Amino acid sequence: MIGIRRDRAAAVTRAARRAVPAALIVTAGLGLAACSATARLSGASAGSGGAPAAAQGKTEAVQLVGKIDADMGAMGTFTGKDGWPAVAPADIHVRAGATVTITIREYDDMVTPLADNSPFLQVMGGTETVNGKRVSSVSNQMIAHTFTVPSLGINVPLPIAGMGGSMGSMGGGPTTVRFTFHAPARPGTYLWLCATPCGTGPYGISGAMRMNGWMRGHLIVS
């Protein structure tokens, strides 16, 4: 199924997506601006304690799929709705204080570039590997989506599918991203979202980007 989107008339959509409105960058960046690359895991949504995370020997493994907005392919890897990619499941449950490893199998093979020098190209709040190789950022020529938790200073740039065994070589199949971080020590619910303009509308910031269950959801710590 890799290459489905490349065969569509995407020139207009891509041109529009390159013009990322400042409002998108400001909105998603509020929680990240004050965070270093190591991130303070102290930001919290309403009702959460926001205490710094502490490694307590517990581990959590979370499996996600970055779905392509196509109508064919391997079961569970496409959404069937043009302009509506998704990361599923959208609501993620982890234990307070746990060391969490999120594995995302990214099937989307379309580049969705951000503004030049965007902070969302950088790994923040934990450590990331792409197909087993440690990375600190993803280039604007390879970015498909992000998994971003603004209030926790977490940003996981997701490169396009079809990258083969390394960041520089193209190949078949999904790209596997693993991100490890420490969950907050106290329960709470934290919004995650995608920071790339990957939805519908003239600037790519509508549709899936604004809808829970598609390119946004919640990290639920209990």
QUINORCOR-V661229 format. One record per pair of residues at least 24 apart in sequence whose ideal C-beta (glycine too) atoms are under 6 Angstrom apart, sorted by sequence separation. I is the first residue (numbers start at 0). GAP is how many residues later the second one is. If there is no record, write none. Layout:
i;gap
I;GAP
I;GAP
This chain:
i;gap
191;25
119;26
112;27
191;27
124;28
123;29
124;29
129;29
188;29
189;29
61;30
76;30
123;31
188;31
111;32
187;33
59;34
130;34
186;34
119;35
186;35
107;36
120;36
57;37
129;37
183;37
59;38
65;38
151;38
182;38
67;39
150;39
57;40
58;40
59;40
60;40
61;40
62;40
63;40
64;40
65;40
67;40
55;41
65;41
148;41
65;42
53;43
148;43
54;44
130;45
147;45
129;47
147;47
145;48
110;49
128;49
144;49
145;49
145;50
108;51
127;51
144;51
105;52
108;52
107;53
108;53
125;53
126;53
144;53
106;54
125;54
105;55
125;55
124;56
3;66
106;67
105;68
104;69
105;69
148;70
104;71
0;72
103;73
102;75
119;75
100;77
101;77
100;79
99;81
113;82
98;83
99;83
111;84
38;85
97;85
38;86
111;86
31;87
36;87
96;88
93;89
95;89
95;90
95;91
19;94
16;95
17;95
19;95
4;105
44;106
1;107
42;108
42;109
40;111
39;113
84;113
38;114
82;117
31;118
34;118
30;119
30;120
31;121
83;123
84;123
89;123
82;124
83;124
95;125
90;126
54;127
89;127
90;127
91;127
92;127
93;127
85;128
52;129
52;130
83;130
52;131
53;131
52;132
50;134
50;135
48;137
47;140
40;143
44;143
43;144
44;144
44;145
1;159
1;160
27;167
1;170
19;177
16;180
23;181
20;182
15;186
15;187
16;187
15;188
